[in-house]
Amino acid sequence: MMQGNSAASISGSQQAAVLLLMMGEDKAAEVLRHVGYEEVEKIGVAMAAIRDVDSAHAAAVCNRFQQELTQQTSLGVGAQGYMRNLLVNTMGEQTGSTLADRLLGAKPSREFDSLKWMELDTIVQILRDEHPQIIAITLAHLDQGQAAKILGQLSSDVQEDVLYRIANMDKVPEAAMQQLQSTLKAKLDVSTSFKATAIDGASTAAGILNALDNETEMRILETLAKSDESLRARLEELMFVFANLAELDNKGMQLLLREITSEQLAVALKGADETLREKVYGNMSKRAREILVEDMEARGPIKISDVEEAQKAILEIAKKMADEGQISLGSSSDGYLE
C-alpha cells in the first residue's frame, strides 16, 4: 500500500498510474496512445507495483489535477502552454512533457507509430536483414531509448555502420523513404505513406549513444574515431555524461533535484565522483542530505547496470529541462544535450 497522503509523496509515474487507473480502461488507453514507448513502460511498471491505493492518495492525485484546472481563468489564451504545465504538474516532468509533445505535434513522426508499439524482438527481426541505411532511417525516427535497445541487439559491425549513417543524416531522400515503405508493407502489411523529413543526424546519434550501455557506447565511438575523428569529437560535444551535472549552477541543481525521485538519486550517486556528490549535497537541506546518505549506505553494493540506468534517467530529465530553458547545461565550450 502506498505510504503518505499527498501527491508529492509519490513519483510522477505513480501519480500518472493512479490517475489512469481511476479513468477506466477505455479512457486510459486513449491517453496512452499519445505517450512514448519508454514512458508507457514506466507507467506500466508503476501500475503493476500498485497493490492498493488508499482514499487519501487517490484524493490527493485528483485534487492536484483539479487545482491545476481551476487555476485556468480563461480558455484559448496560452492554451498550449497551460496544457503543457498541467500535464507536467500532474504526471511528472518527463512523462508530462512527452505527452504534451505528442499532443502538440512537437515530435512529428506518426508514420512510425506502427513500429513504436511493437515488441523489440519483432522490430529487430524486421530490420536485421535490411540495408544499414534503412535501419538508420527507421531508428532515427523512433524514441532514442527504443532505438538504442533495438541497435543493441544488432551485430557490432551493423551498430557502427548504422550510427555512422545516422550521425551524417540530414534530409532523408524520398527514394529511401519509399524503400522503407515497401519493406514495411511487405513484412507487416503496413501501407502508411512515408514522407522525406529533415533529421538532425548528429544530435540524434548522440542521443542514441547516451541511451546505450557504456561498453557499447565507447566501442562505437572508438570505431568512429578510426574513420572520422572529427565526427567522434562532434558527437562527444553533443553528448552529456552524468558527471557533467556537477557543472550546473546551484539554482539549476535545485530545480533538477525537485524533478527526480530519491530512489533515482540514491542509486545514481553510487557511481558518481566526489565532485558531483558534493554538488548535490550542497543543494539539499541538512536533513534531506542525511536521509540520502543513510539510504545510499543501507543499499550496499548495487549492480553497475542499475546505476547506469538511474543515471541515464536523470540525464533524460535534465535534457528535457534544458530544452525547455529551465536549466543550462554547460557553457559554449561544454557539451550539450540536444
Buried (B, 14 or more C-beta within 10 A) or exposed (E): EBEEEEBEBBBBBBBBBBBBBBEEEEEBEEBBEEBBBBBBBBBBEBBEEBEEBEEEBBBBBBEBBEEBEEEBEEEEEEEEEBBBBBBBBBBBBBBBBBBBBBBEEEEEBEBBEEBBEBEEEEBBEBBEEBBBBBBBBBBBBBBBBBBBBBBBBBEEEBBBBBBBBBBEBEEBEEEBBEBBBEBBEEEBEBEBEBEBBEBBBBBBBBBBBBBBBEEBBEBBBEBBBEEBEEBBEBBBBBBBBBEBBBBBEEEBBBBBBEBBBEEBBBBBBBBBEEEBBEBBBEBBEEEEBEBBBEBBEEEEEBEEEBBBBBBBBBBBBBBBBBBEEBBBBBEEEEBBBB
